[in-house]
Amino acid sequence: MDNHTKSLAVSNIIARDCYCIKVGVEIMFHIEEELKKLPSKPGVYLMHDDTDEIIYVGKAVSLRNRVRQYFQSSRNKTAKIEKMVSKIARFEYIVTDSELEALVLECNLIKEHRPRYNTMLKDDKGYPYIRITVNEDFPRIMMARTMKKDKSRYFGPYTSMGAVKDIIELVQKLFQLRTCNRVLPRDIGKERPCLNYHIKQCNAPCQGYVSKEEYGASIGQIIDLLNGKCDDILHTLQQKMEEASENLEFEEAIKYRELIRSVKHIAQKQKMTDGSMEDRDIIACSVDGQDAVVQVFFVREGKLIGRDHFHLNVAVGDQTKTIMTSFIKQFYAGTPFVPRELLLQTPIEDEEVIEAWLSEKRGKKVTIRVPKKGEKERLVDLAKKNADMVLEQDRERIKREERKTIGALKQIEQWIGVSNVKRIEAFDISNISGFESVGSMVVYENGKPKRNDYRKFKIKWVKGANDYASMEEVLTRRFVHGLEEREQKKKEGEDTTFGSFTVFPDLIMMDGGRGQVNIAISVLEQLGLHIPVCGMVKDDNHRTRGLYYNNVEIPIDRHSEGFHLITRIQDEAHRFAIEYHRSLRNKGSVHSILDDIKGIGPTRRKALMRHFENLEQIKEASVEELKQIDGMNEASAKAVVEFFSKNGTKR
């Protein structure tokens, strides 16, 4: 899309590329989620990298099937495609009414953006057009490579060169049009008619055998055909094909059958390009309650080169024309480029004033139109369809989010018999080589992670691997800290409902069963706090199987949203602890005492930890006991004993 169409100064409009929310320079886009939203309709898709550059443009008969193929494992992908897929950060798409429209739009977008992973033609060759020289008294029909401002009528571009040649040949035969370059009516009667007249493929306007009006009527029928009104011609060809078949003239019948195919192919009139070669914006709006989406198609020099859509917060009952008026004012106030024409879905308020404002801004006349028929109306309809689709998919996304968050919380409340759960805190303990432990606290509010309130704890009071004692320390430090902060804020007259420690949870979830739950209840009782505590119980395969609450294990539906939320919380608590482990390792803060023993490397250290339950047993082991361990010889066994003896830890 042109850079000037990207410049916006819109305060209350959230600008969005297709299915991707931009926040500053960060782009939040979940490919797996967006793949599920793809429609099974023809269209064009655009792949973006992490810098938001368009790296590939393609077309599809079914967007759902085609785009999903890129992200599926397959041996059939070329090295180029594999590399391209690895760079995809997000994708967007435009829905069209036919594959042919998608192909032409793809061509326009590739020429506009020149994506690095698209195959580019060196000569920039395009698709062919059909040109009718309507500026002549006796027009001709011919093929053209480009559109020019020569007062001729252009149709296309078309995707099949053969079909274009066939249709030109077809209409010349059916309507007996001239193919010569004679200037008529100036040259009428100056020369003999050509061979085409004698073989009945031209009605010889060069001899005055047909009037300008009769010839013009034939041109009108041809224009109808190229505009998609082909029923009469198809009916005639069908009759001729059947007659030839009945007369056993099979070659003739096949010829008419191929002509029918050519007519049908050409009749798929393109809405993606028109012959005016003008700059225009097509704008349509979709409204649902307090949500609205405005879709803008950008047509430059007659070609649809891109689009954007914008979300607006509106009041319930706002009319479409009011929303469109507000959008146009804000959008074109912030963009330096104003096209010659705006095609709108509905009339707007203060249309004359806005036209005058836009004309002054552009420096030339700007026209605002609401098309009622023809290609312009179909373009507006296409913009409306895309706006409807965006709004519908966002509505479905919001509903899914509510089911995964608020709906899941409601299920958990029902399972354990509590109410008004908004904030959940989950705790986990992890050991590093069995010698030092860390704790994690993750926070979920309204079913979503609140990462600013996450906290990590390096265990200080507990020696060795004791998960229960470590959990008691973490919970005590968390709530004592919270009580102290509350008291301090009260003294200073500050609000105690803000802050990661001063705000207490409505539900505590422990990564474990009865033991962990009882530890939490004990800490809360000592501090005089009354907060429900629930355990997340796992089976022998380390998968969540149920909840432990009030000394009862509650089975839960593994296909429910509540179960999925519990799993996410459990995994998040564990992930946060593991990341803390890694950071400590990278800083060298966590160091096993066995690493200080000469001759004890990673392999022997692991062997010692597998054989003995804890560090105290290693300290008490004799040389003979240590020699029994795989990989330990007499020298290494003596080194362990001597190390602990010298450091005063050997009894």
GIDANOR-V495252 format. One line per field, one symbol per residue. ss: DSSP state (H for helix, E for strand, C for the rest). psi: psi as a letter, one per 20 degrees, with the letter a starting at -180 (. if undefined). Layout:
# GIDANOR-V495252
ss->???
psi->???
This chain:
# GIDANOR-V495252
ss->CCHHHCCCCCCCEEEEECCEEEECCEEECCHHHHHHHCCCCCEEEEEECCCCCEEEEEEECCHHHHHHHHCCCCCCCCHHHHHHHHCCCEEEEEECCCHHHHHHHHHHHHHHHCCCCCCCCCCCCCCEEEEECCCCCCCCEEEECCCCCCCCEEEEEECCHHHHHHHHHHHHHHHCCCCCCCCCCCCCCCCCCCHHHHCCCCCCHHHCCCCHHHHHHHHHHHHHHHCCCCHHHHHHHHHHHHHHHHCCCHHHHHHHHHHHHHHHHHHCCCCCECCCCCCEEEEEEEEECCEEEEEEEEEECCEEEEEEEEEEECCCCCCHHHHHHHHHHHHHHCCCCCCCEEEECCCCCCHHHHHHHHHHHHCCCCEEECCCCHHHHHHHHHHHHHHHHHHHHHHHHHHHHHHHHHHHHHHHHHHHCCCCCCEEEEEEEEEECCCEEEEEEEEEECCEECHHHCEEEECCCCCCCCHHHHHHHHHHHHHHHHHHHHHHHHHHCCCCCCCCCCCCCCEEEECCCHHHHHHHHHHHHHHCCCCEEEEEEECCCCCEEEEEECCEEEECCCCCHHHHHHHHHHHHHHHHHHHHHHHHHHHCCCCCHHHHCCCCCHHHHHHHHHHCCCHHHHHHCCHHHHHCCCCCCHHHHHHHHHHHHHCCCCC
psi->qqhhiioqmogkpopprokoppocipoopoggghhhipqlqqapqppqaijjpoiqprrqgohggghhhhjqpqiiprhggggghiiphrqrrpprirhggggghggghghghmqhjqppphjkpaqqrpppmiiqhnqqprqqhrpqmjjrpqpbqqiogghggghghghhggjlqqirjqoqjhjpihrqqahhghjljpjmhijkiprhggghhghghghggijinjggghgghgghghghghjkmhghghghghhgggghghimppiiprjhkrpqpppqqppndjqqpppppopplipoiarqqppqorqpipqghggggggggggihipipprhppoqhqqrqlggghggghghhhjrppppqnqirahghhgghghgghgggggghhghggggghhifgghghggghgikrrlogpppqqqpqqojihqqqqqoqpppkjqpnhhjqqqppphippannhghghggghggghggggghggghghjkrpjjqqhhhoqqipppqnacgghghgghgggghikqnppppqopqahjkqpiaqoplkppoqqoijqhgghgggggghgggghgghggghhghijhppphhiippioahghghgghhgqhrhhhghiqrggghhippipahghghhgghghghjjip.
